[in-house]
């Protein structure tokens, strides 16, 4: 279904344009350090977000591809991040599990508005061991475990190939630090 082109903005468009954006404050401190690996910088940013009062800094958007190759996204909680990857979990019978099985790639997005920071992570997906998945399920509250059989719970890791750190600025001179995985490790590029 095609729509007629509009010559003036819609009411929604006009409303959206007047909504405040970039209302947070850049954390005080020195220029951003650039370690050779993105994990230490991510850990620093997420703990800074928590320390400055960002609610639920471990909440993230997980984007997958559905069975037809169309992007699909949902919000969930980061379980861990280390040299093995960014970990998250869910039910084996979930839509995301079917999507990750069919297309074992994904992207994560973290948005910490009060500190004008975002992190994007892309890469391959790997299922953790049965023991690790069972340990993650056991660490959940009794209410969250209710009705979930150990074999039904899965811990996945996103093995990053691309990690982008975005530091917003009220003057719109944003900074991006982009890590790309190479055969030799990580390449690092700063983009303004």
C-alpha positions as CSV (number, residue, x, y, z in Angstrom):
1,X,0.0,0.0,0.0
2,X,1.5,3.3,-1.1
3,X,0.7,6.6,0.6
4,X,0.6,10.0,-0.9
5,X,3.7,12.1,-0.2
6,X,3.1,14.8,2.4
7,X,4.2,18.4,1.9
8,X,4.1,19.3,5.6
9,X,5.1,17.3,8.7
10,X,2.5,15.2,10.4
11,X,1.4,16.1,13.9
12,X,3.5,13.2,15.2
13,X,6.6,14.3,13.3
14,X,6.2,17.8,14.7
15,X,5.7,16.5,18.2
16,X,8.8,14.3,17.9
17,X,10.9,17.2,16.7
18,X,10.3,19.2,19.9
19,X,11.1,16.4,22.3
20,X,14.3,17.0,24.2
21,X,17.3,14.9,23.2
22,X,20.8,14.5,24.6
23,X,19.7,15.7,28.0
24,X,22.2,13.7,30.0
25,X,25.6,14.9,31.2
26,X,29.0,13.5,30.1
27,X,30.7,11.8,33.0
28,X,33.5,14.0,34.4
29,X,37.1,12.8,33.9
30,X,39.9,12.4,31.5
31,X,39.7,11.4,27.8
32,X,38.5,7.9,27.2
33,X,41.3,5.3,27.5
34,X,41.5,2.9,24.6
35,X,42.6,-0.6,25.8
36,X,43.7,-3.1,23.3
37,X,40.5,-5.1,23.9
38,X,37.0,-3.7,24.2
39,X,35.9,-5.7,27.3
40,X,37.8,-3.6,29.9
41,X,36.4,-0.4,28.4
42,X,32.9,-1.9,28.3
43,X,33.2,-2.9,32.0
44,X,34.4,0.6,32.9
45,X,31.4,2.2,31.0
46,X,28.7,-0.1,32.5
47,X,30.1,0.4,36.1
48,X,30.3,4.2,35.5
49,X,26.7,4.1,34.3
50,X,25.6,2.2,37.4
51,X,27.7,4.5,39.7
52,X,26.0,7.6,38.2
53,X,22.5,6.3,38.9
54,X,21.6,4.9,35.4
55,X,18.6,2.5,36.2
56,X,19.2,-1.0,35.0
57,X,22.5,-0.4,33.2
58,X,22.6,-4.1,32.3
59,X,19.4,-3.9,30.3
60,X,20.2,-4.2,26.6
61,X,18.4,-4.6,23.2
62,X,19.2,-7.9,21.5
63,X,18.6,-7.9,17.8
64,X,18.4,-11.2,15.9
65,X,17.2,-12.4,12.5
66,X,13.9,-14.2,12.3
67,X,13.4,-17.3,10.2
68,X,12.8,-15.2,7.1
69,X,16.0,-13.1,7.7
70,X,14.0,-10.0,9.0
71,X,15.5,-8.2,12.0
72,X,13.8,-8.8,15.3
73,X,14.6,-7.1,18.6
74,X,13.8,-7.3,22.3
75,X,15.1,-6.1,25.7
76,X,16.8,-8.4,28.1
77,X,19.5,-8.5,30.8
78,X,23.3,-8.9,30.3
79,X,24.4,-11.9,32.4
80,X,28.2,-11.5,32.1
81,X,30.9,-10.1,29.9
82,X,34.5,-11.4,29.7
83,X,37.0,-12.7,27.2
84,X,34.4,-15.3,26.2
85,X,31.9,-12.8,25.1
86,X,28.7,-11.0,26.2
87,X,26.3,-13.5,27.9
88,X,22.5,-13.6,28.0
89,X,20.0,-16.3,28.6
90,X,16.5,-17.5,27.8
91,X,14.2,-20.4,27.2
92,X,15.1,-23.0,24.5
93,X,11.5,-22.8,23.3
94,X,11.6,-19.0,22.9
95,X,11.4,-17.2,19.5
96,X,14.9,-15.9,20.1
97,X,16.2,-19.4,20.6
98,X,14.7,-20.5,17.2
99,X,16.2,-17.4,15.6
100,X,19.6,-17.9,17.0
101,X,19.6,-21.5,16.0
102,X,18.7,-20.6,12.4
103,X,21.0,-17.5,12.2
104,X,23.7,-17.7,14.9
105,X,24.5,-14.0,14.7
106,X,23.2,-11.0,16.7
107,X,23.7,-7.5,17.8
108,X,23.4,-5.8,21.2
109,X,22.7,-2.2,22.1
110,X,23.2,-0.5,25.4
111,X,21.9,3.0,25.9
112,X,22.8,4.9,29.1
113,X,21.0,8.2,28.6
114,X,22.0,10.0,31.8
115,X,25.7,9.8,30.8
116,X,25.1,10.2,27.0
117,X,26.7,6.8,26.2
118,X,25.8,3.9,24.1
119,X,27.6,0.7,23.1
120,X,26.9,-1.5,20.1
121,X,28.2,-5.0,19.9
122,X,27.9,-7.4,16.9
123,X,29.1,-10.9,16.3
124,X,28.5,-14.6,16.2
125,X,26.5,-16.5,18.8
126,X,27.7,-19.6,20.7
127,X,25.7,-21.6,23.1
128,X,27.3,-22.1,26.5
129,X,27.8,-25.5,28.1
130,X,24.9,-27.4,29.7
131,X,26.6,-26.8,33.1
132,X,26.9,-23.1,32.6
133,X,23.3,-22.8,31.5
134,X,22.2,-24.8,34.5
135,X,24.3,-22.6,36.8
136,X,22.7,-19.5,35.3
137,X,19.2,-20.9,35.9
138,X,20.1,-21.9,39.5
139,X,21.3,-18.3,40.1
140,X,17.8,-16.9,39.3
141,X,15.3,-16.2,41.9
142,X,12.9,-19.0,42.9
143,X,10.1,-17.1,41.2
144,X,12.1,-16.8,38.0
145,X,13.0,-20.5,38.0
146,X,9.4,-21.7,38.5
147,X,8.3,-23.9,35.7
148,X,11.7,-23.9,33.9
149,X,13.4,-27.2,33.5
150,X,17.2,-27.1,33.5
151,X,17.5,-28.4,30.0
152,X,15.0,-25.7,28.8
153,X,17.3,-22.8,29.9
154,X,20.1,-21.7,27.6
155,X,23.0,-19.3,28.2
156,X,24.4,-17.8,25.0
157,X,27.5,-15.7,24.3
158,X,27.9,-13.1,21.6
159,X,31.5,-13.4,20.4
160,X,32.1,-9.9,19.3
161,X,33.5,-9.0,15.9
162,X,32.5,-5.3,16.2
163,X,32.2,-3.1,19.3
164,X,31.4,0.6,19.0
165,X,31.5,3.0,22.0
166,X,29.5,6.2,21.4
167,X,30.0,9.2,23.6
168,X,27.4,11.8,22.9
169,X,27.8,15.5,23.3
170,X,25.2,18.2,23.6
171,X,26.9,20.1,20.8
172,X,26.5,17.0,18.6
173,X,30.2,16.5,18.3
174,X,29.9,12.9,19.2
175,X,32.8,10.5,19.6
176,X,32.9,6.9,18.4
177,X,35.6,4.4,19.4
178,X,35.2,1.4,17.1
179,X,36.8,-2.0,17.7
180,X,37.0,-4.5,14.8
181,X,38.3,-8.0,15.4
182,X,41.1,-9.0,13.1
183,X,43.3,-12.1,12.8
184,X,45.9,-10.2,14.9
185,X,43.5,-9.1,17.6
186,X,41.5,-5.8,17.6
187,X,41.9,-2.8,15.4
188,X,40.8,0.5,17.0
189,X,39.6,3.6,15.3
190,X,38.2,6.8,16.7
191,X,35.6,8.6,14.7
192,X,34.2,12.0,15.4
